[in-house]
Amino acid sequence: MNLDTDLAGNPDAFNPAELLLAALSACIIKGIERVVPILKFQLRGVEVSVDGVRQDVPPRMESINYEIVIDTDEEDRRLVLLHDNVKKYGTVFNTLAPGTQLSGVLRRKSLVRIPDRIKKRCIRT
């Protein structure tokens, strides 16, 4: 892993703030991997996006927003349960939460539905 410690920046490496956000993403994914067998939760995939707002003076992460997208057929109440577990048992999550505005959502991956009228146009032979 390349770390960006150069004052001019390095686009091919993580700077410390990006590394912090990556650690949060990894924590969320690891937490999901840990709890899935315990909850007998069925999923096909997980995507995590994070976005942080950095304050300059004093330097710190002012806020971090995340979105967890789960590809699953589980019921909505089970998605809530999964999100609750991520928030409750994540080491990095719980380290950041008291010192920054940490908020986010866990949602089901949307299925792209092609309207019937478009399907008919595409199927013409």
Secondary structure, DSSP 8 states (H G I E B T S, - for coil): --B---TT--TTSB-HHHHHHHHHHHHHHHHHHHHHHHHT---SEEEEEEEEEEETTTTEEEEEEEEEEEE----HHHHHHHHHHHHHH-HHHHHHGGGSEEEEEEEE-------HHHHHHHH--
